């Protein structure tokens, strides 16, 4: 992309990106559609894209093949161009430069980050992890206070749980940071 094209896209993005605050209804409206979620994920992972490259990637994902049928790619291209891209552009989530066929995420797309956390098979969501960790801390504190464990003092248990929460928080922060890249 030339410098002029990039500057044009940046100016347009700045005009439309007054850090739009989206309602939950708008956010869920975008996320309820698989193709719009795919657009967000692809742009977040790969950067600016043409609608053609977005439609080809989505066609590969939907069909499960490396070379989806032309009719599938065309159908996805048309739906992106006529429905999904305009909806997200109107909400200030992304910008589509029609002249240069370039789609770019705007800062408002960060509103979707918390809702798009993916959990790999066999993993648990971080919220469940922290509930379990909190439960362990409370149960441990109660049993130590009740005198069931004489070999651990309250101070030792408190230090242990604080360190456990600290390391868990650092691991969570690194995980989220890795997802943002």
N, C-alpha and C positions, 0 to 999 in steps of 0.2 A: 504494500500500500504506500502511495506517495505521501510526502509530508503534507501537501495541500489536502488530500483526502482525509488524512488523519486529523488535521486541524479542523476540518469541516465537521467531522464526527465528534470531536471533543467539544466544539462550540455548541452543537446540537445537544450533546449530553449534558453540558453545563446548564443550558436553558431549561431542560426538562427534569433535572435532578436536584430539585430543592429538597433533597433527603426526604422524599415522600414517605409519609406515615400511612401505612396501609392498615385498614381495619382487618380484624380476624376474618370477617366474611370475605373480603377481597383475597386475603392470603389463602384461605381454604378453597376459594373459587378457582384460584390458579392451580393449587396443588391437587385438586380432585381429578385432574386430567393427566393421564400418563405422559402424553406428548409434551405438555407444558413442563412437567417435572423433568423430562429428559432434556428439554431445551435448557433449563436452568443448570442441570448437572453438567451437560456438555460444555456450555459456555464457561462455567466455573472451572472446570478441569482443563479445557483446551484454549480458552480465550475467545476472542472475536471469531465469528464464523459467517460464511455465506449461508443463505437459506438452503441452497443445494447441498452443501456439505452437512448441514444439520439434518436435512431430510434423508440423506444417504445413511448417516449414522443411526438415526432412529429406525429406518427400515431394516438395518442389520440387527438391531436390538429386538425389534418386534417379530421379525421373521426367524431369527435364530440362525441365519445363514450369512456367509460372507458376501454373497452376490444375490440380493433379493431381486424379485421380478421388477421390471421397469414400471409396470402398472402400480405396484405397491409404492415404489419411490415417488412416482408422480402423484398418487393420491395423498401421500404424506406431505409432499411439497405444496400442493394446493391447500391442504388444511392448515399448514403452517402460515402460508402467505395470506390466506383469507380470514382465518379465525384466530389462531393461537398467538401469532406475533402481534397483530393489532390489539388484542385484548391486553397482553402484557405491556405493550407500548403505551396504551391509554392509561394504565395504572402507574406508569413511570418506573417499571421494573427493568425494562431494556429499551434500547433504541435501535431502529432499523433504518439504515441509510440506504434508501432505494436506489439512488444513483450509483452507488458502489457495491450494492448487494452485500452489506456488512451488518451483522447483528452484534450488539455489544451490551453487556450487563451494565446497569446503572447502580449507584450505591444503594438504592431502595431494595435491590435484590438480597441484601443482607438480612432483610426481614424474614426470609425463608430459611435461614441457616438452622435455627433451632428445630424447625419442623422436619427438616430433611436429614436429620441424623440417622444414619443407617446402622443397623445392628446385624453383624454377620451371624450366620447360622451357628448355634452353639454358644453365642455370647448373650449377655444380658444388657439391657439399657443401663446407663449410668445411674438413673434415678433409682432403679431397683438395687443396684450395688450400694448406693448411699443409705437406702433404707435398711438393708441388711447390716451394714457397718454400724449404723446408729443403734439398731436393735442389739447387736453384740455388745456395744459400749454400755447401754443401759442395763442389760441383763448381767453383764460382768460387774458393773458397779453395785447393783442391788445384791448380788450373791456375796460379793466381798464385804459390803456393809453389814449384811446379815451374819457374817462370820463363817460362811461355808468354806471359804478358802483362807486359811491362816498363813500360807506361804507367800501371799501377795498382799502388799499393803495398798491402801487406797491411793496413796501418792504414786506408787509404782504403776498401778493400773491406769491412773489418769495420764501419766507420762506416756505409757504405751499407746493408749487410744489417741492422744494428741499426735504422736509421731505417725501412727497408722493413718489418721485423717490427713496429715500433711503430705505423706507420700502418695496417698490416693489422689489428693487434689493436684499434685504435680503431674502424676500420670494422666489424669483426666485433661489437664491443661495441654500437655504435650499431644495427646490424642486429638483434641479439638484443633490445635495448631496445625497438625499434620493434615487434617481433613480440609483446612482452609487453603492449603497450598495447591 
